[in-house]
Amino acid sequence: MRLCFFNRSYWPDLGATGQLLTELAEDLVADHGCEVTVVSGYPLRSDNGLPRREVRNGVEIVRAAGTTFDPQRFSGRASNYLTYFFSASLAGLGVRRPDVVVALTDPPIIGLAALLTARRSGARFVFLCQDVFPEVATLLEGFQSPAVNSALDRMNRFLLRRADAVIAIGGTMKQRLVDGKGAEPQKISVIHNWADCAAIVPGSKDNPFASAHGLRHAFVVMHAGNIGLSQHLDILLEAAERLRAYDDIRFVIVGDGSRRAALEQLARDRALSNVVFLPYQPREEMPRSYASADVFVVSLKPGLAGYIVPSKLYGILAAGRPYVAAVEDACEVAEITREYECGFVVPPGDAAALASRILDVYRDRSLGTRLGERARVAGLAYDRHRQVAAYASLFHRVAAREAG
C-alpha cells in the first residue's frame, strides 16, 4: 500500500504534529510494510542544508520550498502557509501514484493540495484533523481576520465533504466536526495521539537532568512543550505567585514558543524566583526531564476544547507522572483523566484551584505515586504502536474500498 502525507512540519522540525507524523510514517514503513511519501516543508528556523528529496528510515521525504518568516506575525505565517501550499501542490504532481493521500492541518489549507493529488491519481483522500479551523485561529490573539476565517470555514467544510475518511484525535473533536461542520459521523474515526511507552518510562528523580538544574531536592511543578498562545500559561505564573511562600516548590517551564519571552518578563516583573525557564529538550532527554517532575500542569485556553488536543498529555502519561489539567470539563484531557483517575481537572483560568491541587500532591506524596501509576496504565492504552496500528488498519480499509 502506497501512502502520501501532506503536512508542512516533519523531521527535523520540532513541531508536535511534525514529530507525530514522523513516528507514524516511519512505523507504517517498518511495522506495516507500507510505502510512504511525505510532502513537507523546510524547518522554519533554517533549512539546515536539507535536500529537496531524500529517503530517511524508509520514508521518502519531498520538501516543498516556501518562505520561513517569523510565524508569530500574521503576515509571516500567512506567507509561509501560502508559499508552502503552492509549492506542495506542484510537488504532488511528481509523487508516484499513491493508494491513499492523507492531509494533516499544517497549514489549514494544505488539504486542498492533498485532495488535488488524490483526485489526479485516482487515490482515496483522508483528512486527518490535528486542529479544527477557523475556530483555532479565531480564539488566538493576533490572528483575527473575519474574511480569512470565513474562507477557512468554507474550505474545512468542503474538505470534510470530499474526504473518503476523516480522522479526529478525540471524541470531543469528532463531535465538534459533526455538530459544527456538518461532517458525516460514519466517516469519522477517532484515533488519539500517543507517546512511545518503550522510550518514555517512569524514572527516578535522581538523574542527570534533575541534578544539572538543581531539581533533585525540590518539589517540581512542570510544564513541558510549546509555550504558545493556546496553552494559557499565565495561570501557571499566578499559581506560582500564590505558592511563593513554599521555599521547596519550583515551577519549571521547559520549551519554547511565541509566549515564552512575555512569560519570562512577567515572572521578572513579579519577582517570581520560584519559576525557572529551561530550553527545549531533545527527545532522547525527555525520560529524564519528565522524571524530574513531581506533578505536571496541562492547560488550554477556554474555548479551544475539541479544536486542539494537547499532545503533551501522552508523554506525561507514559512517564507515569500525575498532573493537574486546567481545561474545560468536556474535552479529551478531562475524559482521560476521569477514566483512569490519573490526575485532577480544574477550570481553565482558575489559578486558586490549580494551586490547591498542586498542594494536594505536595502534601501527600503517596497520592502523587498512586496517580502516577494510573497515568502509566493510561499511557499504555495510547501507546505509539497501538495507535499506529489503528492508522494502518484504517488506511487498508480505505484503500480496499477503492479496489472494490
N, C-alpha and C positions, 0 to 999 in steps of 0.2 A: 504494500500500500504506500503510495506516494502522497506526502503531505506538504503543504506550503503555508507558512505562517507569515502574516504581516504585522509588524509592531516596530515602532522606532527604537525602543530600548531592547538591547540584547547584549550579551557578553562583548566587551568588558565593562559595559555601562553598569552603574551601581543602583539604578532604579529598581524598585521592588518587582515591578512587572517584568522587567528585563531579566532579573535573576531567576524568577519563577519560570519564565519561558525557556531560559537556557537549560534548566534542570529538566523541564518537560520534554524539550526537543531531544536532548541527549539520551534520556531514558527511553523515549519512544524508539530510538535507533538501537540502543544497546540491549534493551529488555523485550522489545516487542517487534523487532525486525522491520521497522518502517524505514522508508527513505524520506528524509526531511530536509526541506529548504526553508530558510528564514530570510525574508526581505526586511532588513533592519536599517537603521541609520548609524551614523558615527556618534560616539560619545560626545556630549555637549561641551565638555571641557577641552577636549583635544582629540584629533583623530589618531594620535599615538603611532602614526606611520602604518596604520592598518591597511591591508589590501582591499580592493573593491570586492574581491571574491576569494574565498578560501574555504577549506574544509577543516573543521575542528571537532574532534571527538565524534566523527561520523556525520556531523551536520554541515550541510552546505550553507554558507553564510554569504548573502549578496547584500552589500551595503549600498544604500541609495544616498547619494550626496545631497546635502542640504545645508542651510545656514546653521550656525551653532551660537546664536546670540544668547544673551542673558535671558533665561526663561522667567525671571521674576518680573520682567516688564511685559505688558500685554503685547506691544508691538514685536518684541523679540520672540515671544512664544508663538504668536501668530505666524511670523516669518518662518520659524523653524518647522511649524506644522505644515504650512503650505508648500515650502520647497521640498520637504521630505515626501509629501503626498505626490507631487508631480513626478519626482524622481523615482519613487517606488512604483508608480503606475507604469512608467517606462520599463523599469527593471522587471516587472511582472511579465512583460512580453517575452523575455528571454528565459523564463523558467520552464524546465521540462514539464510536460503535461502532468499535472497532479490529479489525484483522485478526489482529494478534499482540500479546499482552501479555507484557512481559518484567519479571521481578523480579530485582533485584540482592540483596545480602545486608546492606544497611544500612537498618534493623536486621534481624537474622536472621529475625524473624517477618513481615517485610513480604511475603514470598511468599504468605502466606495471603490478604492483601488483593488481591494481583495475581491469584491463582487465582480468587477470588470474582468479580472484574471480568471475567476471561476467560470463566468459565462463564456468567455472567449475559448476556454479549453474544454468546456463541457463537464466541468467538475462540480461537485457539491460545495455549497457555501455554508460555513459555520460561523456564527457571530458569538465571540467569547467576551462577555461583558465584565471586565475588571472594574469599570466605573460606569455610571449612568449619566449621560449628558442630555440636556444642558444643566440639570439640577446641580451637579458638582460645580460647574462654573458660576452659576448664579449665587451660590452660597459662599463663595470665596471672595475675599476682599481684593479689589484692584482688577477684577476681570468682569466688569459689568458692561454688557452691551446687549440691549434688547434685540437688536437686529440679528446679531450673531447667535444669541441664544435661541431665537425663533428658528433660524436656519438649522441649528444643531438639533432641535427637537424634531423638525420635519425629517431631517436626514436619519435620525435614530429610528423613528417610526418606519421609515422606508426600508432600512436595513433589517429590522425585525420582521417585516412582512416578507421580504425576499429571502431570508435565511431558510435553509433546509433544516437547520437545528440551531438552537440558542443555548448557550451555557451561562448560567448565573452562578456566582460564587457564594451564594447563601439563599436561604429560604425567604428572608425579607426582601432581598433583591429581586427574586422571582416574582414576588407579589407586587413590587413596585412596577415591574415591567408589564405585568398583566393589567393591573388597575390603572396605572398612569400612562402606559404607552400603547395599550391595546394589543399586546403580544398574545399569541395563541398559547395557552398553558400547556397543551400537549406537545408543543415544540421545545419546551424549555426543560433542560436537565440541570439539576443542582450538583455542582462539583466544587467542594471547598478548596481553598488554597491549603498549603501544607508547610511542614518543616521536615527535614531529614532526621528522623529519630535515631539513625545509626551514627550520624555525625554530631548531633547535638544531644548530649546525655546529661543527666543530673551529675553535678560535680561538687567538689569541695571548695569552700571559700578560701581555703589555704592554697592559693595558686599564684602563679607569677603575675597575672594581671592585677589581682587584688593587692598584692604586695607592692607592685610598682606604683600604684596610685593611692596607697595608704588607706585601703578599704578593709583590710582583714579584721580589724577590731571595731569597725563602725557598723551600725545598722544602716544598710544601704537601700534607699528607695530609688529605683532606676527607671528611666525611660530610654529605650534604645531604638534607633531608626531615624526616619525622616523627621526633621524639625520644620514642618511646613505650616501652611495655612489651615489645613483641616484638623490638625491634632489639638488645637485649643490648649496649648501648654501653659498659658498664663495661670490656669488653675493650679498647676503644679507649683509654681512660684508662690502663689497665695498660700498653699498648704505648707510650703517651707517656711513662710513667714509666721504662720500660726505655730509651728513646731520648733522655732529657732531656740527656744529655751532648753531643748534636749540636745546636750552637747555631743552625744554619740550618734545622732541621726544625720546621715549625709544624703542629700538629694543629688543623684548623678545623672546627667543628661548626656547620652552618648549619641553622636551622629552629627549631621549637618543638614542644612536646608534654608529656605528663604526666611524663616523666622529666627534663626539662631542669633544673629547679631542683635536683633531687637530684644530678645530674651536675656542675652548677656548684659546688655545695657540696663535692662530693668532690674536684674539681680544686683548690679553695681549700685544703681540708684537707691535700692532698698537695703544696701549693705548686707546682703544675704550670704554670709560667709559659710553657711551650711549647704550651699549649692555649688556643684562642680560641673564644668563642661569639659567633655572629652571628645576627641575627634572620632570620626567614623572608624570602626574596627574591621579589618579584613575578616572574611567568613571563617577562616581557619582559627581565628581568635575568639569567635563567638561562644564556644562552650565555656571558656574561662571567664570571659566578660559576664556572661549570663549567670555563671555560678557565683559571681561576686555579689549578686543582688540578694537581699532578703525578701524584698517584695517589689514587684513591678507596678507601673501605672500605665494603663491603656486609656487614651482619651480620644474623643471625637466631637467635633463641633456640632452643636444642636442643629437638627435639620438634615444631617447627612446620613442618617441611619438607612441602610438598604441601598444607598447610592455609592458608598465606599465601604469596604470591609478592611479593617486594619490587619494587614498580613503579618505584622509583628507578633500578633497573638500566638500564632502557631509555633514560633520559636520559643516563646515563653513556656508554652505547654510542654514542648519536647524537653526543655531544660528542667522541668519539674519544679517550677517556681510559682508561688502564689502571686496574685495580682489584685489590684483594685481597678475596676473599669468604670470610668466616668463617661457613661454612654446612655443613650435613650433605652428605655426598657424593651422596646420592640426592635431588636436588631440581632444580628448573628452572634456578636460577642456576648450579649446578655443571655441568649438562648444556650450557648455552650456552657457558660458559667453556671447557669441554673441546672442544666442536665447533669453535669459532672461534679457540681459543688466544689469547684476548684478555685474560687475567688469571690470577690464581692462586687456588686454593682451599685454605683451611686449616681445621682442625677448629674448630667453634664453641667459644668459651671458651678457646682456646689462644693467650694473649697473646704467648708467646715465638715461636710460629710466625708470627703476624701481624707482629710487629716484624721478624723475619728477612726476610720477603718485602718489607716496606716498604724495608728496607735494600738488598735486591737492586736495586730500581728506583732508589733514591737513588744507589747506587754506579755504576750503568750506565744513564745517561740514554738511550742508544740503545735499550736494552731497553724502556724506557717508550714510546719513539716507535714501536717495532715493535708492541708490544701495543696501543697506541692506534689505529694504522692498522687493525689487525684488528678492534678494537672497533667502528670506524665501519662496516666491512663488515657486522658482525653487526647494528648498528643499522638499516642499510638493509633488512636482511631482515625486521625487525619495525617497519617504518615505519608511521606513522599511517594513510596512505591505503591501504596494502596490508591492514592488519588490519581497517579499517572495511569494505573491500570484501568481506572474508570474512564479516563480520556480515551485510551486505546480502544476500549470496548465500544464507546460511543462512535468514534471515528469509523470503526469497522462496520457498525450498523448503518451509518450514513452512507458509506461507500457501497455497501451491498444493496442499498435501496436504489442507487444509480444503476447497478448492474441488472437489477430486476425490472 
